[in-house]
Amino acid sequence: MSTELRINERIRVPEVRLVGPNGETVGIVPTDQALKLAQEADLDLVEIAPMGKPPVCKLMDYGKFKYENAQKAREARRNQTNVIIKEMKLRPKIDAHDYETKKGHVVRFLKAGDKVKITIMFRGREQHRPELGYRLLQKLAEDVQELGFVESNPKQDGRNMVMVLGPHKKKAEAKLEVKAAKQEAAAERAAEQAAEHAERTAVQPSTTKKAKRANEALDPDIDL
């Protein structure tokens, strides 16, 4: 089914409810009169609400209208982000160092705007101690609560226990923050380089003056 709007002579109805180029209501007018008004204003008559009785038409620059709509659609696609679910696996008796390492990955994922599926893997007798996994998941959720929230509460899944954390910030927002941080870091590096260059430039003239003064102190009659 075509979504192309009918314009100008393709509008076959006897009368239309006309809207002016600035959104003002003109009223119900014969279609041929509306076409005449469009020609006089060097605009197009565009049917924007075909189901109306009579259909609603607007005076506009249709070429500009299509271009702006295409730009908006392109921008929307550029900003569209797919939901990505990262996964992090832990053991219920994980040591402190490994826990901090795993937590660091979770923090990085949440900062990037990604969801994180946390899986506690039980082995052997650990399967009879599900409370160990539950407490570990609770601890992790509390440690990263500034960046994410529990989207799916801990639940047993066979030999594993699973919890899903969702980021507080949307993916697009997280991307903008990362981009801004990179630009800020680049600006700081450029400022440091400029300062170093200025220092080197300030030192060079004094060295040249010293050399010149030394040469002036020499007797011009001495044959070197």
LINTAPE-V199463 format. One record per helix or strand. SS is the DSSP state (H for helix, E for strand). FROM is the first residue (numbers start at 0). TO is the last residue. Records with the same first field share a line. If there is no record, write none. Layout:
# LINTAPE-V199463
SS: FROM-TO, FROM-TO
This chain:
# LINTAPE-V199463
E: 6-6, 14-18, 24-29, 43-48, 55-59, 84-90, 114-120, 147-156, 159-166
H: 7-9, 30-39, 61-78, 95-110, 123-127, 129-142, 170-215
